[in-house]
Amino acid sequence: MQLYIVRHGIAIDRDDPKCPSEAERYLTEGGVEKTRQVAKGIAALEVHADLMISSPYVRAMQTAEIFADALDYPKQKIRSTDGLLPGAEPGAFLRELAREKNASSVFCFGHAPHVDALLATSVGAQHHITSMKKAAVAFVELRRLSPPSGQLIWLITPKLIRKSK
């Protein structure tokens, strides 16, 4: 399985007086634009998605929808799972993915530090090997989902995408 792990884009700051609850925090205008640039850059690599799964939190779903637009994936097919919420157990999410027999290319959208833990777990590391930036994308080739056995192929930051244009 090809697993693309995406951290959500820049969201409204928790200290902003207009900030809603944690689950309702949304992408800022700048966050939407930077995420769109990253999604377009990933689409230029000619990757596709058989499945998109997101944390149910607003900012992660918005990020998933931006990627869906760029990758011609139907927004209504984006699935939501608590397995991508902050604090969720990465192994449980990978076991959930193992049931997706027809998906060879999966995009998942979540939060730090969970995305870092998911990446580490998917490559068999005992601790975080990354600190993914907002809207960053990691590509892992998984030979096995449970127990996980994968290899990090690349990690793209928003800054790298912007500099490549």
Secondary structure, DSSP 8 states (H G I E B T S, - for coil): -EEEEEE---B--TTSTT---GGG--B-HHHHHHHHHHHHHHHHTT---SEEEE-SSHHHHHHHHHHHHHTT--GGG-EE-GGGSTT--HHHHHHHHHT-TT-SEEEEEE-TTHHHHHHHHHTT-SS------TT-EEEEEEEEETTEEEEEEEEE-HHHHHHT-
